[in-house]
Amino acid sequence: MEEACEKGIFEGLQIGIDEVTISHLQYADDVIFFGNWSKVNLKNLIKILECFRLLSGLKINLRKSKLYGVGINEAEVQDWAREMGCEGGALPFIYLGLPVGASMRKIKNWNPVFDKVKKKLGSWKEKWISFGGRLTLVKSVLGSLSLYYLSLFQAPRGVIGYGPPNSNPKSFGPQSRIGKPFPISIAMALLLSVTYWSK
């Protein structure tokens, strides 16, 4: 893909002040391609994938693939997807457990994090766990659930220190002297929340 971008066969996306070109991200057997929206670009991508199949013997299953367009008419995305032989998708979507195309400045887009933490807490029947026991659980298990999001996204004020919708703000996180919440993890806040554990 890098060679295809260098030779102008495929046009990736340029991002940032330095205009770094990104054409793809790969994790295990999942690949996500980024490119400018044009028929030529799309057809060349299909040709590149066909070359990959001939060289490696690994066939790309286009039926399991999806085409997304940012700022593109949904009907056009669906038409191009049919031509390509794949599905047309709409933003936001989940990739490797993270929302792509969702504004993480909105509290509602953090609901999956709250749901995961609450689900994990619900599996622990021992609601009489001591304060020290709760801290141990956070450090060993729950911290990673929310930190995965927090390592990539800047959480809005309504998430850090205040907790999920309909929760008691005072019981969810400590307040600093100037009235701003400390940056504590969602898992930590839920574990220390008296109102959650007393239900």
MDAnalysis code that builds the backbone (N, CA, C; Angstrom):
import MDAnalysis as mda
import numpy as np

u = mda.Universe.empty(597, n_residues=199, atom_resindex=np.repeat(np.arange(199), 3), trajectory=True)
u.add_TopologyAttr("name", ["N", "CA", "C"] * 199)
u.add_TopologyAttr("resid", np.arange(1, 200))
u.add_TopologyAttr("resname", ["MET", "GLU", "GLU", "ALA", "CYS", "GLU", "LYS", "GLY", "ILE", "PHE", "GLU", "GLY", "LEU", "GLN", "ILE", "GLY", "ILE", "ASP", "GLU", "VAL", "THR", "ILE", "SER", "HIS", "LEU", "GLN", "TYR", "ALA", "ASP", "ASP", "VAL", "ILE", "PHE", "PHE", "GLY", "ASN", "TRP", "SER", "LYS", "VAL", "ASN", "LEU", "LYS", "ASN", "LEU", "ILE", "LYS", "ILE", "LEU", "GLU", "CYS", "PHE", "ARG", "LEU", "LEU", "SER", "GLY", "LEU", "LYS", "ILE", "ASN", "LEU", "ARG", "LYS", "SER", "LYS", "LEU", "TYR", "GLY", "VAL", "GLY", "ILE", "ASN", "GLU", "ALA", "GLU", "VAL", "GLN", "ASP", "TRP", "ALA", "ARG", "GLU", "MET", "GLY", "CYS", "GLU", "GLY", "GLY", "ALA", "LEU", "PRO", "PHE", "ILE", "TYR", "LEU", "GLY", "LEU", "PRO", "VAL", "GLY", "ALA", "SER", "MET", "ARG", "LYS", "ILE", "LYS", "ASN", "TRP", "ASN", "PRO", "VAL", "PHE", "ASP", "LYS", "VAL", "LYS", "LYS", "LYS", "LEU", "GLY", "SER", "TRP", "LYS", "GLU", "LYS", "TRP", "ILE", "SER", "PHE", "GLY", "GLY", "ARG", "LEU", "THR", "LEU", "VAL", "LYS", "SER", "VAL", "LEU", "GLY", "SER", "LEU", "SER", "LEU", "TYR", "TYR", "LEU", "SER", "LEU", "PHE", "GLN", "ALA", "PRO", "ARG", "GLY", "VAL", "ILE", "GLY", "TYR", "GLY", "PRO", "PRO", "ASN", "SER", "ASN", "PRO", "LYS", "SER", "PHE", "GLY", "PRO", "GLN", "SER", "ARG", "ILE", "GLY", "LYS", "PRO", "PHE", "PRO", "ILE", "SER", "ILE", "ALA", "MET", "ALA", "LEU", "LEU", "LEU", "SER", "VAL", "THR", "TYR", "TRP", "SER", "LYS"])
u.atoms.positions = np.array([
    [0.825, -1.203, 0.000],
    [0.000, 0.000, 0.000],
    [0.864, 1.260, 0.000],
    [1.965, 1.209, 0.769],
    [2.861, 2.374, 0.810],
    [3.444, 2.658, -0.569],
    [3.827, 1.582, -1.257],
    [4.391, 1.736, -2.607],
    [3.330, 2.263, -3.575],
    [2.096, 1.777, -3.417],
    [1.000, 2.239, -4.277],
    [0.743, 3.731, -4.072],
    [0.864, 4.184, -2.824],
    [0.686, 5.620, -2.527],
    [1.829, 6.442, -3.112],
    [3.054, 5.925, -2.973],
    [4.230, 6.643, -3.491],
    [4.165, 6.800, -5.008],
    [3.640, 5.771, -5.692],
    [3.571, 5.800, -7.154],
    [2.288, 6.450, -7.676],
    [1.422, 6.888, -6.761],
    [0.188, 7.559, -7.169],
    [-0.905, 6.624, -7.631],
    [-0.744, 5.327, -7.362],
    [-1.771, 4.355, -7.752],
    [-2.970, 4.448, -6.811],
    [-2.666, 4.645, -5.530],
    [-3.722, 4.805, -4.526],
    [-3.466, 6.095, -3.761],
    [-4.530, 6.862, -3.540],
    [-4.404, 8.144, -2.848],
    [-4.970, 8.021, -1.436],
    [-4.061, 7.958, -0.453],
    [-4.490, 7.878, 0.942],
    [-4.937, 9.232, 1.461],
    [-5.217, 9.286, 2.759],
    [-5.648, 10.538, 3.381],
    [-4.469, 11.248, 4.017],
    [-4.409, 12.549, 3.850],
    [-3.372, 13.356, 4.495],
    [-3.968, 14.007, 5.730],
    [-3.306, 13.781, 6.874],
    [-3.830, 14.319, 8.129],
    [-2.751, 15.088, 8.878],
    [-3.187, 15.989, 9.732],
    [-2.271, 16.732, 10.588],
    [-1.580, 17.877, 9.885],
    [-0.838, 18.654, 10.680],
    [-0.090, 19.806, 10.160],
    [0.997, 19.354, 9.198],
    [1.627, 18.213, 9.525],
    [2.708, 17.689, 8.684],
    [2.198, 16.946, 7.459],
    [0.866, 16.833, 7.332],
    [0.228, 16.145, 6.202],
    [0.775, 14.733, 6.009],
    [0.722, 13.965, 7.081],
    [1.126, 12.558, 7.026],
    [0.056, 11.788, 6.264],
    [0.481, 10.948, 5.329],
    [-0.466, 10.169, 4.535],
    [-0.734, 8.828, 5.203],
    [-2.010, 8.536, 5.410],
    [-2.420, 7.244, 5.973],
    [-3.238, 6.523, 4.914],
    [-2.843, 5.300, 4.606],
    [-3.582, 4.517, 3.614],
    [-4.292, 3.319, 4.243],
    [-3.747, 2.813, 5.361],
    [-4.360, 1.638, 5.977],
    [-3.872, 1.457, 7.412],
    [-4.670, 0.736, 8.184],
    [-4.297, 0.275, 9.518],
    [-4.596, -1.212, 9.559],
    [-3.688, -1.979, 10.146],
    [-3.874, -3.422, 10.175],
    [-3.701, -3.945, 11.586],
    [-4.594, -4.845, 11.981],
    [-4.494, -5.523, 13.267],
    [-4.909, -6.969, 13.051],
    [-3.975, -7.903, 13.258],
    [-4.210, -9.334, 13.023],
    [-4.723, -9.531, 11.594],
    [-5.944, -10.055, 11.438],
    [-6.467, -10.267, 10.081],
    [-7.488, -9.200, 9.681],
    [-7.539, -8.110, 10.438],
    [-8.427, -6.988, 10.101],
    [-7.626, -5.847, 9.490],
    [-8.154, -5.279, 8.422],
    [-7.511, -4.124, 7.784],
    [-8.576, -3.070, 7.511],
    [-8.225, -1.828, 7.770],
    [-9.104, -0.714, 7.422],
    [-8.312, 0.204, 6.494],
    [-8.895, 0.511, 5.325],
    [-8.226, 1.349, 4.326],
    [-8.800, 2.764, 4.376],
    [-7.927, 3.744, 4.188],
    [-8.331, 5.155, 4.143],
    [-7.917, 5.722, 2.792],
    [-8.837, 6.364, 2.115],
    [-8.478, 6.956, 0.827],
    [-9.445, 8.048, 0.431],
    [-9.010, 8.888, -0.491],
    [-9.891, 9.930, -1.016],
    [-11.034, 9.285, -1.787],
    [-12.189, 9.913, -1.708],
    [-13.401, 9.360, -2.312],
    [-13.396, 9.610, -3.812],
    [-13.024, 8.566, -4.569],
    [-13.076, 8.640, -6.031],
    [-13.184, 7.230, -6.588],
    [-13.853, 7.122, -7.735],
    [-14.029, 5.807, -8.369],
    [-12.682, 5.200, -8.736],
    [-11.763, 6.038, -9.220],
    [-10.428, 5.559, -9.613],
    [-9.720, 4.957, -8.397],
    [-9.792, 5.648, -7.277],
    [-9.153, 5.180, -6.049],
    [-9.735, 3.838, -5.611],
    [-11.051, 3.725, -5.674],
    [-11.732, 2.504, -5.254],
    [-11.386, 1.331, -6.170],
    [-11.393, 1.583, -7.481],
    [-11.057, 0.513, -8.433],
    [-9.609, 0.072, -8.282],
    [-8.722, 1.034, -8.049],
    [-7.311, 0.686, -7.851],
    [-7.103, -0.111, -6.566],
    [-7.890, 0.199, -5.533],
    [-7.804, -0.569, -4.288],
    [-8.199, -2.021, -4.528],
    [-9.259, -2.228, -5.300],
    [-9.698, -3.593, -5.620],
    [-8.614, -4.329, -6.410],
    [-7.953, -3.629, -7.337],
    [-6.863, -4.244, -8.114],
    [-5.681, -4.601, -7.211],
    [-5.376, -3.726, -6.245],
    [-4.282, -4.001, -5.295],
    [-4.609, -5.240, -4.467],
    [-5.859, -5.348, -4.020],
    [-6.278, -6.515, -3.238],
    [-6.232, -7.788, -4.080],
    [-6.537, -7.662, -5.369],
    [-6.453, -8.821, -6.271],
    [-5.002, -9.255, -6.455],
    [-4.093, -8.288, -6.580],
    [-2.654, -8.606, -6.667],
    [-2.187, -9.307, -5.394],
    [-2.677, -8.827, -4.251],
    [-2.346, -9.456, -2.966],
    [-2.811, -10.910, -2.951],
    [-4.015, -11.165, -3.475],
    [-4.547, -12.531, -3.521],
    [-3.681, -13.438, -4.386],
    [-3.276, -12.937, -5.559],
    [-2.464, -13.741, -6.476],
    [-1.088, -14.057, -5.895],
    [-0.515, -13.097, -5.162],
    [0.822, -13.294, -4.589],
    [0.815, -14.149, -3.329],
    [-0.219, -13.974, -2.498],
    [-0.230, -14.652, -1.196],
    [-1.103, -15.898, -1.158],
    [-2.063, -15.971, -2.066],
    [-3.006, -17.081, -2.031],
    [-4.147, -16.852, -1.052],
    [-4.162, -15.686, -0.407],
    [-5.224, -15.350, 0.548],
    [-6.295, -14.515, -0.147],
    [-7.512, -15.047, -0.152],
    [-8.607, -14.355, -0.836],
    [-9.281, -13.362, 0.109],
    [-9.562, -12.179, -0.409],
    [-10.277, -11.158, 0.350],
    [-11.771, -11.403, 0.180],
    [-12.484, -11.547, 1.285],
    [-13.929, -11.760, 1.242],
    [-14.632, -10.405, 1.257],
    [-14.982, -9.922, 0.067],
    [-15.626, -8.612, -0.040],
    [-17.021, -8.599, 0.577],
    [-17.661, -9.771, 0.671],
    [-18.998, -9.824, 1.266],
    [-18.961, -9.485, 2.756],
    [-17.820, -9.713, 3.377],
    [-17.669, -9.371, 4.796],
    [-17.101, -7.966, 4.979],
    [-16.809, -7.310, 3.871],
    [-16.218, -5.968, 3.928],
    [-17.301, -4.899, 3.845],
    [-16.969, -3.707, 4.336],
    [-17.913, -2.587, 4.289],
    [-17.228, -1.345, 3.761],
    [-18.004, -0.524, 3.067],
    [-17.516, 0.740, 2.523],
    [-18.201, 1.886, 3.264],
    [-17.395, 2.819, 3.765],
    [-17.918, 3.983, 4.489],
    [-17.466, 5.250, 3.783],
    [-18.323, 6.238, 3.775],
    [-17.972, 7.537, 3.211],
    [-18.206, 8.632, 4.234],
    [-17.201, 9.454, 4.460],
    [-17.323, 10.562, 5.412],
    [-17.790, 11.799, 4.657],
    [-18.954, 12.304, 5.022],
    [-19.517, 13.469, 4.341],
    [-20.040, 13.152, 2.954],
    [-20.298, 11.869, 2.686],
    [-20.783, 11.426, 1.371],
    [-22.243, 11.005, 1.504],
    [-23.032, 11.292, 0.479],
    [-24.437, 10.906, 0.457],
    [-24.565, 9.397, 0.647],
    [-25.493, 8.981, 1.517],
    [-25.657, 7.558, 1.835],
    [-26.015, 6.724, 0.609],
    [-26.834, 7.277, -0.285],
    [-27.228, 6.556, -1.502],
    [-26.011, 6.289, -2.389],
    [-25.109, 7.270, -2.472],
    [-23.890, 7.107, -3.273],
    [-22.987, 6.030, -2.675],
    [-22.887, 6.009, -1.351],
    [-22.082, 4.978, -0.674],
    [-22.641, 3.598, -0.989],
    [-23.970, 3.456, -0.925],
    [-24.606, 2.161, -1.203],
    [-24.390, 1.735, -2.657],
    [-24.478, 2.688, -3.595],
    [-24.269, 2.382, -5.019],
    [-22.848, 1.893, -5.268],
    [-21.879, 2.611, -4.716],
    [-20.478, 2.232, -4.909],
    [-20.180, 0.891, -4.240],
    [-20.806, 0.650, -3.102],
    [-20.602, -0.614, -2.392],
    [-21.116, -1.783, -3.224],
    [-22.275, -1.601, -3.861],
    [-22.817, -2.655, -4.724],
    [-21.876, -2.937, -5.889],
    [-21.325, -1.884, -6.489],
    [-20.369, -2.055, -7.596],
    [-19.131, -2.819, -7.136],
    [-18.708, -2.542, -5.922],
    [-17.510, -3.181, -5.371],
    [-17.786, -4.615, -4.923],
    [-19.051, -4.912, -4.636],
    [-19.408, -6.255, -4.177],
    [-19.362, -6.403, -2.672],
    [-19.530, -5.276, -1.962],
    [-19.523, -5.327, -0.499],
    [-20.735, -4.570, 0.037],
    [-20.815, -4.437, 1.348],
    [-21.905, -3.695, 1.982],
    [-21.547, -2.232, 2.146],
    [-22.561, -1.390, 2.133],
    [-22.358, 0.020, 2.452],
    [-22.675, 0.242, 3.916],
    [-21.847, 0.980, 4.603],
    [-22.057, 1.222, 6.026],
    [-22.247, 2.696, 6.317],
    [-22.692, 2.984, 7.525],
    [-22.891, 4.369, 7.961],
    [-22.130, 4.616, 9.257],
    [-21.677, 5.845, 9.419],
    [-20.968, 6.238, 10.637],
    [-21.976, 6.535, 11.748],
    [-21.629, 6.288, 13.004],
    [-20.382, 5.675, 13.479],
    [-20.450, 4.154, 13.399],
    [-19.279, 3.501, 13.438],
    [-19.208, 2.048, 13.489],
    [-18.145, 1.651, 14.507],
    [-18.171, 0.395, 14.909],
    [-17.229, -0.099, 15.918],
    [-16.092, -0.829, 15.225],
    [-14.856, -0.461, 15.544],
    [-13.672, -1.149, 15.022],
    [-12.735, -1.423, 16.191],
    [-12.430, -2.704, 16.407],
    [-11.590, -3.137, 17.528],
    [-12.128, -2.618, 18.864],
    [-13.447, -2.616, 18.978],
    [-14.076, -2.217, 20.231],
    [-14.212, -0.729, 20.450],
    [-13.798, 0.065, 19.477],
    [-13.870, 1.521, 19.628],
    [-14.774, 2.137, 18.565],
    [-15.507, 3.197, 18.928],
    [-16.367, 3.849, 17.945],
    [-15.562, 4.705, 16.975],
    [-15.802, 4.525, 15.696],
    [-15.141, 5.323, 14.659],
    [-16.197, 6.229, 14.036],
    [-15.907, 7.516, 13.998],
    [-16.836, 8.471, 13.416],
    [-17.825, 9.049, 14.405],
    [-17.728, 8.632, 15.667],
    [-18.608, 9.189, 16.703],
    [-17.884, 10.317, 17.416],
    [-18.619, 11.341, 17.777],
    [-18.025, 12.446, 18.526],
    [-17.909, 12.042, 19.988],
    [-16.667, 11.847, 20.442],
    [-16.460, 11.422, 21.827],
    [-16.583, 12.592, 22.796],
    [-16.962, 13.757, 22.285],
    [-17.256, 14.893, 23.166],
    [-18.673, 14.782, 23.723],
    [-19.461, 13.894, 23.124],
    [-20.831, 13.691, 23.593],
    [-20.854, 12.571, 24.626],
    [-21.506, 12.835, 25.743],
    [-21.545, 11.866, 26.842],
    [-22.217, 10.566, 26.415],
    [-23.239, 10.634, 25.548],
    [-23.972, 9.426, 25.150],
    [-23.066, 8.411, 24.451],
    [-22.001, 8.878, 23.797],
    [-21.096, 7.953, 23.115],
    [-20.155, 7.237, 24.079],
    [-20.209, 7.600, 25.357],
    [-19.439, 6.901, 26.394],
    [-20.279, 5.829, 27.076],
    [-21.555, 5.702, 26.707],
    [-22.423, 4.705, 27.333],
    [-21.896, 3.277, 27.219],
    [-21.271, 2.874, 26.078],
    [-20.718, 1.516, 26.023],
    [-19.682, 1.247, 27.109],
    [-18.920, 2.272, 27.487],
    [-17.926, 2.100, 28.550],
    [-18.634, 1.864, 29.874],
    [-19.640, 2.698, 30.173],
    [-20.393, 2.529, 31.414],
    [-21.054, 1.156, 31.450],
    [-21.618, 0.731, 30.309],
    [-22.304, -0.559, 30.247],
    [-21.348, -1.712, 30.518],
    [-20.138, -1.643, 29.942],
    [-19.154, -2.706, 30.162],
    [-18.749, -2.793, 31.624],
    [-18.527, -1.627, 32.232],
    [-18.113, -1.604, 33.635],
    [-19.236, -2.129, 34.519],
    [-20.466, -1.679, 34.262],
    [-21.598, -2.132, 35.072],
    [-21.832, -3.634, 34.910],
    [-21.640, -4.133, 33.681],
    [-21.809, -5.563, 33.428],
    [-20.779, -6.363, 34.216],
    [-19.561, -5.863, 34.238],
    [-18.502, -6.541, 34.980],
    [-18.805, -6.520, 36.472],
    [-19.257, -5.377, 36.959],
    [-19.600, -5.265, 38.379],
    [-20.770, -6.178, 38.730],
    [-21.725, -6.294, 37.810],
    [-22.894, -7.127, 38.058],
    [-22.549, -8.593, 38.211],
    [-21.428, -9.009, 37.635],
    [-21.023, -10.416, 37.739],
    [-20.421, -10.738, 39.102],
    [-20.095, -9.703, 39.859],
    [-19.557, -9.930, 41.210],
    [-20.689, -9.827, 42.212],
    [-21.086, -10.958, 42.753],
    [-22.233, -11.004, 43.657],
    [-21.893, -10.455, 45.039],
    [-20.603, -10.463, 45.409],
    [-20.221, -10.055, 46.755],
    [-20.260, -8.539, 46.884],
    [-21.418, -7.993, 47.202],
    [-21.541, -6.543, 47.324],
    [-21.003, -6.034, 48.658],
    [-20.593, -6.954, 49.510],
    [-20.037, -6.558, 50.803],
    [-18.517, -6.415, 50.751],
    [-17.951, -6.359, 49.555],
    [-16.498, -6.214, 49.410],
    [-16.045, -4.928, 50.088],
    [-14.954, -5.033, 50.823],
    [-14.434, -3.872, 51.550],
    [-13.888, -2.819, 50.587],
    [-13.629, -1.635, 51.125],
    [-13.060, -0.545, 50.340],
    [-11.744, -0.987, 49.700],
    [-10.892, -1.652, 50.485],
    [-9.610, -2.149, 49.963],
    [-9.801, -3.189, 48.883],
    [-10.825, -4.028, 49.059],
    [-11.125, -5.042, 48.053],
    [-11.567, -4.429, 46.745],
    [-12.337, -3.352, 46.845],
    [-12.784, -2.650, 45.642],
    [-11.599, -2.061, 44.884],
    [-10.670, -1.470, 45.617],
    [-9.482, -0.898, 44.976],
    [-8.668, -1.973, 44.268],
    [-8.556, -3.144, 44.898],
    [-7.814, -4.254, 44.292],
    [-8.476, -4.687, 42.989],
    [-9.816, -4.761, 42.991],
    [-10.545, -5.146, 41.784],
    [-10.335, -4.137, 40.665],
    [-10.330, -2.861, 41.018],
    [-10.104, -1.817, 40.014],
    [-8.743, -1.986, 39.384],
    [-7.725, -2.138, 40.221],
    [-6.351, -2.225, 39.722],
    [-6.139, -3.462, 38.866],
    [-6.772, -4.566, 39.223],
    [-6.500, -5.820, 38.519],
    [-7.372, -6.055, 37.293],
    [-8.603, -5.568, 37.321],
    [-9.529, -5.909, 36.240],
    [-10.157, -4.699, 35.561],
    [-10.853, -3.883, 36.340],
    [-11.728, -2.878, 35.747],
    [-11.027, -1.682, 35.140],
    [-9.866, -1.335, 35.653],
    [-9.182, -0.153, 35.142],
    [-8.976, -0.186, 33.647],
    [-8.646, -1.371, 33.116],
    [-8.349, -1.479, 31.686],
    [-9.572, -1.236, 30.818],
    [-10.763, -1.545, 31.330],
    [-11.981, -1.355, 30.536],
    [-12.183, 0.097, 30.146],
    [-11.995, 0.991, 31.115],
    [-12.193, 2.409, 30.813],
    [-10.926, 3.061, 30.289],
    [-9.759, 2.596, 30.738],
    [-8.503, 3.204, 30.303],
    [-8.254, 2.999, 28.818],
    [-8.819, 1.924, 28.245],
    [-8.697, 1.687, 26.808],
    [-9.286, 2.878, 26.049],
    [-10.450, 3.337, 26.471],
    [-11.065, 4.523, 25.872],
    [-10.293, 5.781, 26.231],
    [-9.974, 5.922, 27.522],
    [-9.345, 7.151, 28.004],
    [-7.949, 7.359, 27.440],
    [-7.306, 6.290, 26.995],
    [-5.973, 6.432, 26.404],
    [-6.042, 6.998, 24.990],
    [-7.215, 6.929, 24.370],
    [-7.373, 7.396, 22.992],
    [-8.218, 8.660, 22.864],
    [-9.173, 8.811, 23.769],
    [-10.099, 9.936, 23.674],
    [-10.021, 10.809, 24.912],
    [-10.200, 12.101, 24.714],
    [-10.299, 13.012, 25.846],
    [-11.759, 13.016, 26.287],
    [-11.982, 12.570, 27.501],
    [-13.351, 12.458, 27.994],
    [-13.928, 13.830, 28.312],
    [-15.213, 14.030, 27.997],
    [-15.843, 15.304, 28.361],
    [-16.016, 15.410, 29.868],
    [-16.238, 16.616, 30.333],
    [-16.358, 16.869, 31.769],
    [-17.477, 16.038, 32.394],
    [-18.529, 15.792, 31.643],
    [-19.644, 15.002, 32.161],
    [-19.294, 13.556, 32.415],
    [-18.189, 13.082, 31.842],
    [-17.773, 11.693, 32.035],
    [-16.773, 11.592, 33.178],
    [-15.746, 12.417, 33.142],
    [-14.710, 12.361, 34.173],
    [-15.212, 13.034, 35.442],
    [-15.289, 12.260, 36.490],
    [-15.633, 12.818, 37.790],
    [-17.106, 12.869, 38.094],
    [-17.944, 12.820, 37.060],
    [-19.372, 12.921, 37.321],
    [-20.118, 11.620, 37.075],
    [-19.644, 10.807, 36.158],
    [-20.251, 9.507, 35.965],
    [-21.340, 9.484, 34.921],
    [-21.983, 8.318, 34.786],
    [-22.973, 8.116, 33.742],
    [-24.248, 8.901, 34.005],
    [-25.072, 9.061, 32.957],
    [-26.338, 9.764, 33.140],
    [-27.166, 9.107, 34.239],
    [-27.927, 9.891, 34.969],
    [-28.806, 9.439, 36.049],
    [-28.067, 8.930, 37.279],
    [-26.755, 9.172, 37.370],
    [-26.031, 8.788, 38.581],
    [-25.929, 10.002, 39.487],
    [-25.633, 9.745, 40.734],
    [-25.495, 10.824, 41.705],
    [-24.118, 11.448, 41.555],
    [-24.012, 12.701, 41.084],
    [-22.707, 13.312, 40.843],
    [-21.820, 13.340, 42.077],
    [-22.424, 13.558, 43.259],
    [-21.617, 13.680, 44.470],
    [-20.966, 12.361, 44.859],
    [-21.602, 11.250, 44.488],
    [-21.056, 9.956, 44.893],
    [-20.140, 9.362, 43.833],
    [-20.023, 10.050, 42.698],
    [-19.292, 9.434, 41.587],
    [-17.820, 9.784, 41.532],
    [-17.433, 10.928, 41.968],
    [-16.016, 11.263, 41.882],
    [-15.658, 12.424, 42.767],
    [-14.404, 12.478, 43.228],
    [-13.986, 13.565, 44.104],
    [-13.886, 14.883, 43.362],
    [-14.131, 15.958, 44.060],
    [-14.045, 17.285, 43.465],
    [-12.779, 17.991, 43.943],
    [-12.183, 18.762, 43.065],
    [-11.009, 19.531, 43.450],
    [-11.447, 20.813, 44.142],
    [-10.504, 21.560, 44.655],
    [-10.832, 22.784, 45.393],
    [-11.463, 23.847, 44.500],
    [-11.176, 23.792, 43.211],
    [-11.748, 24.811, 42.325],
    [-13.026, 24.311, 41.644],
    [-13.547, 23.192, 42.142],
    [-14.826, 22.704, 41.638],
    [-14.734, 21.845, 40.403],
    [-13.527, 21.553, 39.927],
    [-13.377, 20.701, 38.748],
    [-13.096, 19.269, 39.199],
    [-13.635, 18.283, 38.475],
    [-13.423, 16.901, 38.887],
    [-11.995, 16.446, 38.620],
    [-11.494, 15.593, 39.496],
    [-10.183, 14.996, 39.259],
    [-10.311, 13.983, 38.121],
    [-9.245, 13.773, 37.335],
    [-9.310, 12.797, 36.233],
    [-9.197, 11.369, 36.740],
    [-10.290, 10.824, 37.260],
    [-10.281, 9.448, 37.747],
    [-10.943, 8.559, 36.709],
    [-10.609, 7.278, 36.717],
    [-11.178, 6.385, 35.714],
    [-12.629, 6.078, 36.043],
    [-13.381, 5.737, 35.017],
    [-14.792, 5.423, 35.178],
    [-14.956, 4.210, 36.076],
    [-14.100, 3.216, 35.898],
    [-14.182, 2.006, 36.713],
    [-13.959, 2.329, 38.180],
    [-12.960, 3.133, 38.459],
    [-12.665, 3.530, 39.834],
    [-13.870, 4.237, 40.433],
    [-14.452, 5.144, 39.671],
    [-15.583, 5.918, 40.176],
    [-16.774, 5.027, 40.490],
    [-17.066, 4.075, 39.598],
    [-18.197, 3.182, 39.843],
    [-17.950, 2.287, 41.049],
    [-16.719, 1.840, 41.214],
    [-16.423, 0.968, 42.345],
    [-16.555, 1.695, 43.670],
    [-16.184, 2.955, 43.683],
    [-16.225, 3.720, 44.921],
    [-17.593, 4.335, 45.170],
    [-18.483, 4.231, 44.193],
    [-19.802, 4.841, 44.315],
    [-20.667, 4.055, 45.295],
    [-21.049, 4.689, 46.376],
    [-21.887, 4.043, 47.386],
    [-23.261, 3.749, 46.814],
    [-23.783, 4.652, 45.996],
    [-25.131, 4.482, 45.460],
    [-25.206, 3.281, 44.530],
    [-24.148, 3.021, 43.761],
    [-24.181, 1.880, 42.833],
    [-24.148, 0.565, 43.602],
    [-23.269, 0.464, 44.591],
    [-23.084, -0.790, 45.317],
    [-24.211, -1.070, 46.300],
    [-24.972, -0.068, 46.650],
    [-26.045, -0.276, 47.622],
    [-27.342, -0.723, 46.965],
    [-27.349, -0.764, 45.616],
    [-28.572, -1.160, 44.905],
    [-28.790, -2.663, 45.017],
])
